[in-house]
Amino acid sequence: MSFSMTRSRIQALASGFILLTSVPAALAAEEATLEERVETLEQQLIEAQQRAQDAEVNARDERLEQFARHMDGEEGFSFNGYARSGLDIGENGKSAPGDPYLTPAGSVGGAVGRLGNEDNTYVEATLNYLQRFENGAKSHYRVMLADYSQSSNDWTAADSQLNVRQVYVEFSDLPAFTGAFENASIWAGKRFDRDNFDFHWLDSDFVFLAGTGAGIYDIAFSDTWKMNLSLYGRSFSEFPTDTDVEPETDSTDNLVLTANNYFGPVQWMISGMSAADNDERVVAGSPGVADNGVHTMLAYHGDSFFGLSEGNFKLAVMAGKGLGAEVKNIGSDGNLSEDAIATRFGVYGTTYISDHWRVAPMILAETSQDRYVEGDEYNWLTLNVRLADEINSNFEMQYETTWQTMDLKPQQYAGRSDARGHYTKVTVAPTFKPQVGGFWNRPEIRAFATYSTWSDELNDYAETDAFGQDDFTGGQWTFGVQAETWF
């Protein structure tokens, strides 16, 4: 064997040896790289799973929070309603006139006790949609439908007065609002003012501000002073105007600017109003119809029964001039004279006088002069007491007595004649409830027997008045049933 061959074989063997020794190292390096990649993938998978779990937890928490907001009424759809419906039958076996405004004083807002004195069906259905946005802002959309009928039939389309009474949007908790406006809310649309309040036993608002417009609530100038500002429009349509050519009609809007101030339990409200061209309206006997007016109210909202016991009370006095002389339904009467003045006083309270007896006394009165024509005068006073005896958890006896005195001198306005006298009503009403307790607890179903009487002089106030109709001239018994609910 030659040396060259031996050398070649040695080189080949060395190369093979080197190759054999380098393979494990390469394999080891590749295996290490694979392990790192696997570990990286495993870590990424763990992180992805964690993110998915966190997202699922966050989504679940958001759903639970949203559900809680829906359950608490802070978000989503909600439904509110009011309804009453009843039958009122007189001694002659026919439907009897019945309404808190059936007396002559009712033509100028003089209501009487409503228990056993309503013969109609009235229903309100209110739909709300509440939203809360990521920045914390909230919106509230509301639409309210209402219908009124005095027919006892099941189908009353011809008699119906179906109406959209409210439709508006309100924003609150707006993060851009700071300072005095930090907790303020703004609204626009057609609505009842949030801070209206009523005398439930008379089915009468003490003050009722409503229409179409815009406003802002809860401007806080200090810890003890808050203000609401609003601008409402009230339409006066198709009123007769003075012309030498032929009878014509016109229309206008009464614009009502209101500042409602709260100083703790004290409320001071002031409104100014203007209705362009309303002074062109023709009202027989009137020296001039108002095209502007002013209205003010001072009220106290108590959280006890006049400081004597647990309960509540409200006390208020209002005054107005011109278009402001319709002191309850602010800005709603375009026939008022420019010299019209009116003042209204009201007070009521509720309390328990024993473990199962409760009482709600009230007074409401108004005086006005030059209301529609020069020299007219309307004075009336209503006293009302509602009593209830809670017999057991589902049954109570309700009692109501109401007395009204009036002295009306309309100066033949709208065919009315003078009316001076008194009206008295007493009602006994056995009442069933799912659960008794308090004057504001509904629903309830009640039967009633009512005796009412009045001065003979009140029967001739006007042809359209309830008093003086056949078989309804005083000393009347009526009987009926009624359901009432709100939620």
MARVO-117195 format. One record per residue (C-alpha): residue in three letters; x, y, z. Coordinates in pm, whole numbers, plus 50000, padded with zeros to 5 digits. Example, Ala and Ser with C-alpha at 12.3 -4.5 7.8 and 13.67 -1.06 7.14 Angstrom:
REM MARVO-117195
ALA512304955050780
SER513674989450714
REM end
This chain:
REM MARVO-117195
MET500005000050000
SER501355033749908
PHE501755062750141
SER499425084949934
MET496595059849969
THR497115057650338
ARG497035095250368
SER493765097450175
ARG492135071750394
ILE493315089750704
GLN491825122450577
ALA488545105350494
LEU488375089550835
ALA489105123150999
SER486395140250798
GLY483935113450894
PHE484895116351255
ILE484445154051248
LEU481045150051084
LEU479965124251338
THR481045146151628
SER479325177851491
VAL475875161851435
PRO474995158351804
ALA476025194151867
ALA473825206451581
LEU470985184451694
ALA471395197152047
ALA471335233251930
GLU468265227351716
GLU466565209452003
ALA467285239052230
THR465825262751974
LEU462685241651943
GLU462285240752320
GLU462545278452338
ARG459995281952061
VAL457665257452233
GLU458085275952561
THR457395308952384
LEU454285294752219
GLU453115280452548
GLN453615314252716
GLN451755331852434
LEU448945306552464
ILE448755312052839
GLU448685349652790
ALA445995346552519
GLN443935324452748
GLN444345349553029
ARG443305378052802
ALA440275358052690
GLN439395350253051
ASP439835386753149
ALA437695397852854
GLU435045372452950
VAL435125383953312
ASN434935420553204
ALA432065412952966
ARG430285393453239
ASP430835421453489
GLU429565446653233
ARG426505425153167
LEU425875421853538
GLU426385459053590
GLN424095466753297
PHE421535442153432
ALA421765458753772
ARG421265492853609
HIS418245479253424
MET416865464253743
ASP417425496953928
GLY415745516353649
GLU418945534853555
GLU419085521153200
GLY416825505252941
PHE413065506252891
SER410575512453169
PHE406835517653183
ASN404825539953414
GLY401105544953421
TYR398055559953586
ALA394445549453537
ARG391045554253689
SER387755540653566
GLY384375539953733
LEU380605540053711
ASP378515566853885
ILE374755560853900
GLY372155585054031
GLU368855579654208
ASN367045577053874
GLY369155547253766
LYS371045567253504
SER374605580253491
ALA374925610353717
PRO377115640853653
GLY380305636453846
ASP383565655553840
PRO385695675354085
TYR384895705853869
LEU381125701353848
THR380255732154060
PRO380005767153907
ALA383355775354071
GLY384855746953868
SER384825769753562
VAL387645789653725
GLY389495760553888
GLY387375755954202
ALA387585718254249
VAL385825697654518
GLY386565663354668
ARG386935635854408
LEU386075604754613
GLY382755591454480
ASN382595620754241
GLU384125607853915
ASP382235591753628
ASN384945588553365
THR387795567253240
TYR391185584053227
VAL394425566153147
GLU398085576053110
ALA400755553352962
THR404365565552988
LEU407285548952810
ASN410845557352912
TYR414195547852763
LEU417285555052972
GLN420885553352849
ARG424245556953020
PHE427315564252811
GLU430995555152861
ASN431805590152984
GLY429105587453250
ALA426535609753077
LYS422895598953086
SER419935604852856
HIS416235600352922
TYR413615597952647
ARG409935599052750
VAL406665596852562
MET403305597952739
LEU399935588952587
ALA396675598152759
ASP393005592152689
TYR389795604552849
SER386225592752801
GLN382945596352987
SER381285567752800
SER380665534652977
ASN381015514852653
ASP383905492152568
TRP384455509152229
THR384735546852270
ALA386645558651963
ALA383995585151884
ASP384175598452240
SER387925593752290
GLN390395621952348
LEU393605602552283
ASN396605625652297
VAL400395626252319
ARG400795647252633
GLN404575644852667
VAL407535637452440
TYR410985650252536
VAL414655641852586
GLU416685650652896
PHE420485648452948
SER422135646053290
ASP425545638553448
LEU427275656453162
PRO431045655953232
ALA431565689253051
PHE429305706653304
THR431265721153596
GLY430835746353873
ALA427225756153936
PHE426155733553647
GLU427985702253765
ASN424795683753864
ALA422465701653621
SER420355684753353
ILE419035699353028
TRP415885690352835
ALA413875699652528
GLY410485689052395
LYS406885687452517
ARG406505679952885
PHE405015686153228
ASP407435705253444
ARG409235682253685
ASP408335702653993
ASN404565706053950
PHE402625694654257
ASP398965687054315
PHE396155683054567
HIS395355646754490
TRP392035646654679
LEU390665673254445
ASP392295659454128
SER393775694254099
ASP397335705754049
PHE398165734754272
VAL400575746554005
PHE400835731753656
LEU403545744153420
ALA403585725953086
GLY403935730552712
THR406685727452451
GLY410095742652503
ALA413405736852682
GLY415015741353019
ILE417735733453266
TYR417275718653615
ASP419335720053932
ILE421715749153880
ALA423435750454221
PHE424565785354317
SER425305773354670
ASP424575744354903
THR421265760554993
TRP420155776154664
LYS419175757554348
MET417415771254042
ASN415525756953746
LEU415115777653429
SER412635769953152
LEU411005784952845
TYR407615770152750
GLY405385778552457
ARG401575776652484
SER399545779752162
PHE396535802852138
SER394795792951814
GLU391855805251608
PHE390745833651833
PRO388455860851690
THR390125893651600
ASP388735928751555
THR388245937351189
ASP385935960450992
VAL385875937550689
GLU384635903650807
PRO385175881151107
GLU388715868151106
THR390805846451334
ASP394405847451440
SER396835826451641
THR399865832351860
ASP402105815952115
ASN402295825552479
LEU405965823152573
VAL406465815852944
LEU409925821753096
THR410195807053447
ALA412785807453723
ASN412055781953996
ASN414205787454305
TYR414665763554598
PHE416095773454935
GLY415855740655125
PRO412115734055176
VAL411185768955051
GLN410255773254684
TRP409975806654507
MET408745805954149
ILE408435835653916
SER407275836053554
GLY406975862653289
MET404945857352971
SER404335873652637
ALA401835865252360
ALA402335887552054
ASP399115901351901
ASN396905884452161
ASP395605919152247
GLU393805918551910
ARG391525891352041
VAL387865901452067
VAL386195894152402
ALA382785910152445
GLY382755933952739
SER386525933952781
PRO388365967352767
GLY391455949152639
VAL392825913852633
ALA396265907952783
ASP399325901552568
ASN401695897752862
GLY401615887853227
VAL403495879053542
HIS403025850353788
THR404705841354116
MET404415814554384
LEU405875810154731
ALA405625774854875
TYR406875754455169
HIS407295716555145
GLY407245701955497
ASP408515667555597
SER406155664455896
PHE402495671255971
PHE402945708356052
GLY405565698956311
LEU402955680656520
SER403475644656407
GLU404965623056136
GLY403655629055786
ASN404015657655541
PHE402435690555441
LYS402555716555167
LEU401605753055193
ALA401615777354901
VAL400325810754783
MET400265822954421
ALA399435855554250
GLY399265866753889
LYS398375895853665
GLY397345897353299
LEU398095864053132
GLY399485853053470
ALA396055855453634
GLU395395819053542
VAL397465809753844
LYS397165771653829
ASN397625763053458
ILE400305788953397
GLY400005806653063
SER397105785552934
ASP394225810852916
GLY394355836352634
ASN391025852852722
LEU392305870253034
SER392065908053041
GLU395095930253077
ASP393735941553416
ALA393075906153545
ILE394505898353887
ALA394215866154090
THR395495851354415
ARG395335814854523
PHE396095798854860
GLY396415762054940
VAL397525739655223
TYR397265702455296
GLY398795676455522
THR398735638955583
THR399325619455904
TYR398215589756113
ILE396085598256415
SER396275562356546
ASP397785529256440
HIS395175523856169
TRP393415557556122
ARG394895583355888
VAL393685618255796
ALA394375643755521
PRO392815678355570
MET393195705855310
ILE392125740955212
LEU392165756054863
ALA390885790954781
GLU391125817054508
THR390005852554441
SER390205871054109
GLN388945904053968
ASP388575918153616
ARG389385883153503
TYR387685884053164
VAL385595915653160
GLU385695947653357
GLY384125944253700
ASP383835906353714
GLU384765888654035
TYR385285851754121
ASN385735840554481
TRP385645804654607
LEU386905783754898
THR387065745654930
LEU387545726255253
ASN388135688855223
VAL388975660755466
ARG389825624955365
LEU389775598555641
ALA390665561755620
ASP390315533055866
GLU392645504055785
ILE390525474155889
ASN393025447355782
SER395865442755533
ASN393515442455232
PHE390505463255332
GLU389895498455455
MET386985522255489
GLN387505556255329
TYR385455587055412
GLU385485621355256
THR383625653055325
THR383995684255117
TRP382445718855145
GLN382755747254900
THR381475782854917
MET381485806154619
ASP380565841254518
LEU380835844954139
LYS380015876753949
PRO380955870253586
GLN379105900553448
GLN377365877653196
TYR380705866653050
ALA380165836652817
GLY376505834952914
ARG377255829553283
SER375055844053555
ASP375875853053912
ALA376255824054153
ARG376415826554528
GLY376015797054761
HIS377465764954903
TYR378105729254796
THR378475699655035
LYS379395663454964
VAL379845633155192
THR381185599755063
VAL381635565455222
ALA383825541555023
PRO384615505255123
THR388005499054959
PHE390015467954870
LYS393785468454819
PRO396555442854775
GLN398145460055076
VAL396865489555279
GLY399105516255424
GLY399275553455351
PHE397365576755123
TRP399695570454828
ASN399415532754819
ARG397745519554500
PRO396105500654329
GLU392675499854490
ILE389085490554405
ARG386385509654587
ALA382615510654603
PHE380985542854719
ALA377825560154825
THR377785598054795
TYR375295623954916
SER375665659154777
THR373595690254815
TRP373915726754716
SER372175760454722
ASP369305764454478
GLU370905796054341
LEU373745775354190
ASN371425757153948
ASP371185786153704
TYR374855794853656
ALA375035784553290
GLU373155762253050
THR376075738353019
ASP376655734853392
ALA375905701353560
PHE373765717853825
GLY370185723953722
GLN369925694953479
ASP366875672453502
ASP366955651853821
PHE370145669553936
THR369095700054131
GLY370385692554483
GLY369995667154761
GLN371335639154537
TRP372425603554615
THR374845586354379
PHE376355551554396
GLY379165535154208
VAL382435516654184
GLN385885527554073
ALA389355513554022
GLU392465535054051
THR396135526754006
TRP399485543053948
PHE403015529753930
REM end
